[in-house]
């Protein structure tokens, strides 16, 4: 079963719709027990990094997510803030995050671009994941972006007043800064790629 | 430059898409779910729904329709119209809307923007700003209650204040231009765009392809919205996008 982490102010239902649209069965999960039973985990994201971490703590999900992702190597997809919290720390709310990937989350420069970035942007994917996603437009809503310490974790980049990391990947861990569930055909196709993983890589 | 968004706007009344002139003479224009899916397929970058319900029952009908829309489309949509409380906002986001537009209630209680932005994130809170030229030509004032009441508040100042409070985007409608098809109010759009750091959606007045181009180049809008022009198929969405692209504007084709 595909699990979509359900936390306050998250947009779990939208992700659930997109997954159902592709013909997969999924459920919203908010208990550690269920998290550990999932074959795939999607961490949707809206709102702030701090609020998201707080919500995960309140639900007591952090240890279960760690076990599922780091030990059981369940394919994990973090979306938007759900990707940002994969890193060590976010400038937003000065929040300590999950730390699955080394790096920081920083804010776009208001002097250079409109913040939040809101709308479509072209993502160029690297081939170093053994899978070449097709470069295409995806829908972004973000004021912050990730700066991975290990550049080999960068899966896709986009330009917003300079190149920024739009997607990351390390083993079974994937993240997209863009809203994969709101990115028309391109998003659905990428999501389909993730959902068809069998404990492996795209 | 990043892609400019082309956004159709749909008025929803009692669970149906309606077309009318300023809330009167409403004609049924079809099923929101079907129309939304068609716009998604036709290349729309986002959708805006304006809930023009008069009663609580109609509003709840519309929410159940919005929930169906959320399942049927693969692009983001915003819902505005009659939003007064944090609970209203939460209900709309819960059915799958990406964003909520707040208008009159924010004017009466600016703190609503701050509370909503703190709770749901700035990027989900859109300030819907209806503006009209001042009689002496010295700028624009903010209108509320669907354009019925002139608040006398300066539109540029209000935009700046709302963004400081946490609005993540501005849906700017010129009441002078709305429905005229003579083009967007470029001066107004430019004045607001240059005063705030968040994206601005130009609305009101689109009648032909050049108008969209002008809104982006002269008005400095980040997105362009139109309603009847798209509903009546006078202009197709892809036509706008191809036109902009040929003129060197970045769009998602």
Interface residues (C-beta under 8 A of the other chain):
Chain A: X9 X11 X13 X14 X17 X18 X20 X21 X46 X47 X48 X110 X114 X115 X116 X117 X118 X119 X120 X121 X122 X137 X139 X141 X142 X143 X159 X160 X179 X181 X182 X183 X184 X185 X187 X188
Chain B: X2 X3 X4 X5 X40 X45 X46 X70 X71 X74 X75 X76 X93 X94 X95 X96 X98 X119 X120 X121 X122 X123 X124 X168 X169 X197 X198 X199 X222 X223 X252
